[in-house]
Amino acid sequence: MPSHYEESLERDIARIRGKVSDMGRLATDALTACIGALVARDRRTAYAVILRDRRIDELEKEVDRLCLEFLIRQQPVARNLRFAYITIKVNLELERIGDYAESVARQVLKLSKHDAAVPMERFAQLAEIAIPMVRDSVKAFITGDVALARDVIGRESETDALRSQINADIFLLVQEGKLPREAANPLQTIARRYERAADQATNIAEEVIYMVTGEDPKHHGGDTWRMVFIDEHNHCRSQLAEAIAHKLDQPHFIFASAGLDPRPLDPATLDFLKSKGLTPPNPQSKSVAQLPNLDSAQIIVALDPAAKRAFPKPTKAICLDWSLPDPSAAPDAAAKQAAFEAAYTFLTEQISDLCEGVLGDKIS
């Protein structure tokens, strides 16, 4: 027969699991309601999601309190200690997912002011992947199902690809005049929030694997750093930075560049790149919205003050300000050449030092 301590321990664990299950249900219900509100332009449902987020916040505080009481009262060890530790982290992930749903609802309210037709098919596809990921990650936590947790992790790449497709679709519709610019940002935010909900589900699944097996899957495949260079137009400085970065041939890094308001590549920039034996990284300038997943970048570099607006908030990325004059804006050919040489030297030194610093810290 189980001892009184064991019965008390299991009772506390069951209570905590029940609250986490409630949070997971509320979070997935909110995400489901949001996609329905988006499709139907249903303001009433959007308002309901915003108001119900309070309940998720209340549950988050309650779970924290129960975990603290569990640690003090039971003084658990080994797997039960991991359970309490992981529960606190899962609790935070679910609270964030609730915040994402609230954010989506607010974007739906913004979109209700516009009559423009929105391509809903990809949004529905994204939601159909992200929402079950959240639901299954919570189920894996409640049941300790490692196989289900690994299955959730395996689905994340689908949401990344869909979000990229949505951003490309939106950019094209705006360029063609079929979608007002004011509607683009809310739609991009909605896609980003569902993709981030999938990321949080993946985090939960990784925590489940650690809780059950002691294995930390987040340390696997973590050898690649994503660095993004951003400026205002992606027609000169950020293209130059990306080209220099690629030339350094760093296998542990993936480089990309984009602009807030893309413009055609500057001819003088193309000539300078050729003179240095560099290939333009992007045949056409790219917007920040076209980046596959800015939120997953570990290093984001702003090359002019305006570009700092693209820094995600909140973010765990290292955000750097390397603002420098735009060489293409120099008044004459001689000034342009001098400005390009100065920018080339500056960027080469900065990128080289940063890469060496990252790898040096990795080795140590």
Protein Blocks (a to p, Z undefined) as FASTA:
>chain_A
ZZfklmmmmmmmmmmmmmmmmmmmmmmmmmmmmmmmmmnopaklmmmmmmmmmmmmmmmm
mmmmmmmmmmmmnopghjlmmmmmmmmmmmmmmmmmmmmmmmmmmmmmmmmmpcbdcdfk
lmmmmmmmmmmmmmmmmmmmmnopaklmmmmmmmmmmmmmmmmmmmmmmmmmmmnopacf
klmmmmmmmmmmmmmmmmmmmmmmmmmmmmmnopafklgoplbccdddddfkopmmmmmm
mmmmmmnopakbccddddfbdcdddfklmmmmmmnopacfblbacdfklpmblmlpmbdc
dfbfklmmmpccddfbdcddfbdcdfklpfbfklmmmmmmmmmmmmmmmmmmmmmmmmmm
mmZZ
